[in-house]
Amino acid sequence: MTGQHADAKELYMQVGILSKMKAHIVPHGRKVYSIRSGIVGGMKMNLDLRHQTQMYLGLSEREIYSAIRRFSRDAMTAVDIGSAFGEYTLFFLQKTSARHVFAFDPDEGSRQNFYNNLLLNGFENDRRLSFSTKFVGERDDGSTIKLDSLIDRIESPCVIKVDVDGGELSVLQGAASLTKTRDVRWVVETHSKALELGCLEFFRDAGYQSQIVE
């Protein structure tokens, strides 16, 4: 066995031991916790620590926190595409001056957790929030909506966070007019090198300066 293979086996064994230790130490099932730090530090969320320890500690996606905070500082509108459990929606509602917050997520599995987390923090009836179960893309129909169709409801500056597991370019192409006529700041998570290059090309053609965050 080469030294490289031995290192890989040792690492695998270490990870396996840590996983077993976590299974014995970390409580099983969902409970309400106060987030320890990070972008939603101090807020309450319903979490399963066996799968969401990083979110509880405030470490999940921490590499984009500075951009989210900077882009949101004077934002009048915030858009959370792929809102999942609602951590960024909660941030926009509680920690920014946004007067309009749009959240989109078609996933039924995360929808109840999203509403529960709003309820835990007192935002379940917030009039600033508009939630939709539609996909965000490049057309308008019964299941999909273009961001351009919201252009009359979006007050700039506007910050948009996108995490849609493969549909990033469709989201951007459905916002071509919005991007040209409003002060819009984007944080887009890409899920392949090809999508990253496609998004960079879109923003370059729209006159944006882009930065890749590893």
C-alpha positions in Angstrom: 0.0 0.0 0.0 1.4 3.4 -0.9 1.7 6.3 1.5 -1.1 8.1 -0.3 -3.5 5.2 0.1 -2.6 4.8 3.8 -3.3 8.5 4.5 -6.7 8.2 2.8 -7.6 5.1 4.9 -6.5 6.9 8.1 -8.5 9.9 7.2 -11.6 7.8 6.5 -11.2 6.0 9.8 -10.9 9.3 11.6 -14.0 10.7 10.0 -15.9 7.5 10.8 -14.9 7.7 14.5 -16.0 11.3 14.6 -19.4 10.5 13.0 -20.0 7.8 15.6 -19.1 10.1 18.4 -21.4 12.8 17.1 -24.3 10.2 16.8 -23.9 9.4 20.6 -23.4 13.0 21.8 -25.8 15.1 19.6 -29.5 14.9 20.5 -31.7 13.2 17.9 -34.6 14.9 16.3 -35.7 18.5 15.8 -35.7 21.0 18.7 -35.7 24.8 19.0 -32.2 26.3 19.4 -30.9 29.9 19.5 -28.3 30.3 16.7 -24.9 30.9 18.4 -23.3 33.3 15.9 -23.2 34.3 12.2 -25.7 36.0 10.0 -28.7 35.0 12.1 -27.0 34.9 15.4 -29.5 35.1 18.3 -32.5 34.0 16.3 -34.4 30.9 17.0 -34.6 28.0 14.6 -36.1 24.5 14.7 -33.0 22.3 13.9 -31.8 18.7 13.9 -28.3 19.0 15.2 -27.2 15.7 13.7 -27.6 17.4 10.2 -27.5 21.1 11.0 -24.7 21.6 13.5 -23.0 24.2 11.3 -26.2 26.2 11.1 -26.6 26.1 14.9 -23.0 27.3 15.3 -23.4 30.1 12.7 -20.8 28.5 10.4 -23.0 27.4 7.5 -22.1 29.3 4.3 -20.1 31.8 6.3 -17.9 32.6 3.3 -20.7 34.7 1.8 -21.8 36.5 5.1 -19.7 39.6 4.4 -21.2 40.0 0.9 -24.8 39.5 2.2 -24.3 42.1 4.9 -22.6 44.6 2.6 -25.2 44.3 -0.2 -28.1 44.5 2.3 -26.9 47.5 4.2 -29.1 50.0 2.3 -31.3 47.6 0.5 -35.0 48.4 0.1 -35.9 45.1 -1.4 -34.5 41.6 -0.6 -35.1 38.4 -2.6 -34.4 34.9 -1.2 -34.6 32.4 -4.1 -34.3 28.9 -2.6 -35.3 30.0 0.9 -35.2 26.5 2.4 -35.4 26.8 6.2 -35.6 30.6 6.0 -32.3 31.7 7.5 -31.6 34.4 4.9 -35.3 35.5 4.9 -35.1 35.9 8.6 -31.9 38.0 8.2 -33.5 40.3 5.7 -36.6 40.7 7.9 -34.8 41.3 11.2 -31.4 42.8 10.4 -31.9 45.0 7.4 -34.1 48.0 6.5 -35.7 46.2 3.6 -39.3 47.3 3.0 -40.1 44.3 0.7 -38.9 40.8 1.1 -39.7 38.1 -1.4 -39.0 34.4 -0.7 -39.3 31.5 -3.1 -39.1 27.8 -2.6 -41.1 25.0 -4.2 -39.8 22.3 -1.9 -42.6 21.0 0.3 -40.2 19.3 2.6 -38.7 22.6 3.8 -41.9 24.7 3.7 -43.2 23.8 7.1 -39.8 24.4 8.7 -39.7 27.8 6.9 -43.0 28.8 8.5 -42.1 27.4 11.9 -38.9 29.4 11.9 -40.8 32.6 11.0 -43.2 31.9 13.8 -40.4 31.3 16.3 -39.1 34.8 15.6 -42.4 36.7 15.3 -42.4 37.2 11.5 -45.2 34.9 10.5 -47.6 37.8 9.7 -45.0 40.4 8.6 -46.5 42.5 5.8 -43.1 43.0 4.2 -42.9 39.3 3.3 -44.2 37.7 0.1 -43.7 33.9 -0.1 -44.2 31.9 -3.2 -43.9 28.1 -3.9 -43.2 28.8 -7.6 -39.9 28.1 -9.3 -38.0 31.2 -10.4 -37.0 31.0 -14.0 -37.2 32.5 -17.5 -41.0 32.2 -18.0 -44.3 32.9 -16.4 -46.8 30.1 -16.0 -48.6 28.2 -13.3 -45.5 26.8 -11.7 -42.8 29.3 -12.7 -42.2 33.1 -12.3 -39.8 35.5 -13.8 -38.2 38.1 -11.6 -38.9 40.6 -14.4 -42.6 40.2 -13.7 -42.0 41.7 -10.2 -40.1 44.8 -11.5 -42.9 47.2 -10.5 -42.8 45.8 -6.9 -39.1 45.9 -6.5 -37.7 49.1 -4.9 -34.0 49.6 -5.3 -31.4 49.0 -4.0 -32.2 45.3 -4.2 -30.2 42.3 -3.0 -30.9 38.9 -4.4 -29.6 35.6 -3.0 -29.9 32.6 -5.3 -29.4 28.9 -4.3 -31.4 26.7 -6.7 -29.3 23.6 -7.4 -28.8 24.0 -11.1 -31.3 26.6 -12.3 -29.1 29.6 -11.8 -28.9 30.7 -15.4 -32.7 30.4 -15.8 -33.1 32.7 -12.8 -30.7 35.3 -14.3 -32.2 35.1 -17.8 -35.6 35.8 -16.3 -34.3 39.0 -14.7 -32.6 40.6 -17.6 -34.8 43.7 -17.6 -34.6 44.0 -13.8 -30.8 43.9 -13.8 -30.6 46.6 -16.4 -33.1 49.0 -14.8 -32.5 48.7 -11.1 -29.6 48.8 -8.6 -29.5 45.0 -8.0 -26.8 43.1 -6.0 -26.5 39.4 -6.5 -25.1 36.5 -4.4 -25.4 33.4 -6.6 -24.4 29.9 -5.5 -23.4 27.9 -8.6 -23.3 24.1 -8.7 -20.9 23.3 -11.6 -18.0 25.0 -13.4 -20.2 25.4 -16.5 -22.8 27.2 -14.5 -20.2 29.4 -12.9 -18.9 30.4 -16.3 -22.4 31.0 -17.6 -23.3 33.3 -14.7 -20.0 35.2 -15.1 -20.8 35.8 -18.7 -24.3 37.0 -17.9 -23.1 39.5 -15.4 -20.2 40.6 -17.6 -22.7 41.3 -20.5 -24.9 43.2 -18.0 -22.0 45.4 -16.9 -21.4 43.9 -13.5 -18.2 43.3 -11.7 -18.2 39.8 -10.3 -16.1 38.0 -7.7 -15.9 34.3 -7.1 -16.0 33.2 -3.5 -14.5 29.8 -3.0 
